[in-house]
Amino acid sequence: MSEFLHMGGYAVFVWPAYVAVMGVVVILGIQSWRSQKTLTAEAARLKQTMGEEEQH
């Protein structure tokens, strides 16, 4: 296990790369979730607005 974590002497390069990639994945996931939440709310608002216009 120690040899795996040491990555043949390249751990100083490999582990920060894994952390950076995971950070980007988490950030993209959060941004996607927030964007989907915002767009869903906007779509519901537009649907309601369109329904009110059809009644007039």
C-alpha positions as CSV (number, residue, x, y, z in Angstrom):
1,M,0.0,0.0,0.0
2,S,2.8,2.4,0.8
3,E,4.4,1.8,-2.6
4,F,1.0,2.6,-4.2
5,L,0.7,5.8,-2.3
6,H,4.3,6.8,-3.1
7,M,3.5,6.2,-6.8
8,G,7.1,5.2,-7.7
9,G,8.4,8.6,-6.6
10,Y,5.8,10.6,-8.6
11,A,3.3,11.0,-5.8
12,V,4.1,14.7,-5.5
13,F,2.8,15.1,-9.1
14,V,0.1,12.5,-9.2
15,W,-1.9,13.2,-6.0
16,P,-2.3,17.0,-6.6
17,A,-3.5,16.1,-10.1
18,Y,-6.2,13.8,-8.7
19,V,-7.2,16.5,-6.2
20,A,-7.4,19.1,-8.9
21,V,-9.5,16.9,-11.2
22,M,-11.9,16.0,-8.3
23,G,-12.1,19.7,-7.4
24,V,-13.1,20.5,-11.0
25,V,-15.6,17.7,-11.1
26,V,-17.2,18.9,-7.8
27,I,-17.4,22.5,-9.0
28,L,-18.9,21.5,-12.3
29,G,-21.5,19.3,-10.5
30,I,-22.5,22.2,-8.2
31,Q,-22.7,24.6,-11.1
32,S,-24.8,22.2,-13.1
33,W,-27.1,21.6,-10.2
34,R,-27.6,25.3,-9.6
35,S,-28.1,26.0,-13.3
36,Q,-30.7,23.2,-13.5
37,K,-32.5,24.5,-10.4
38,T,-32.6,28.1,-11.9
39,L,-33.7,27.0,-15.3
40,T,-36.4,24.7,-13.9
41,A,-37.8,27.6,-11.9
42,E,-37.7,29.9,-14.9
43,A,-39.5,27.3,-17.1
44,A,-42.2,27.0,-14.4
45,R,-42.6,30.7,-14.3
46,L,-42.8,31.0,-18.1
47,K,-45.3,28.1,-18.2
48,Q,-47.4,29.9,-15.7
49,T,-47.1,33.2,-17.6
50,M,-48.1,31.5,-20.9
51,G,-51.1,29.9,-19.2
52,E,-52.3,33.3,-17.9
53,E,-51.9,34.8,-21.3
54,E,-54.0,32.1,-23.0
55,Q,-56.9,32.8,-20.6
56,H,-57.1,36.4,-21.7
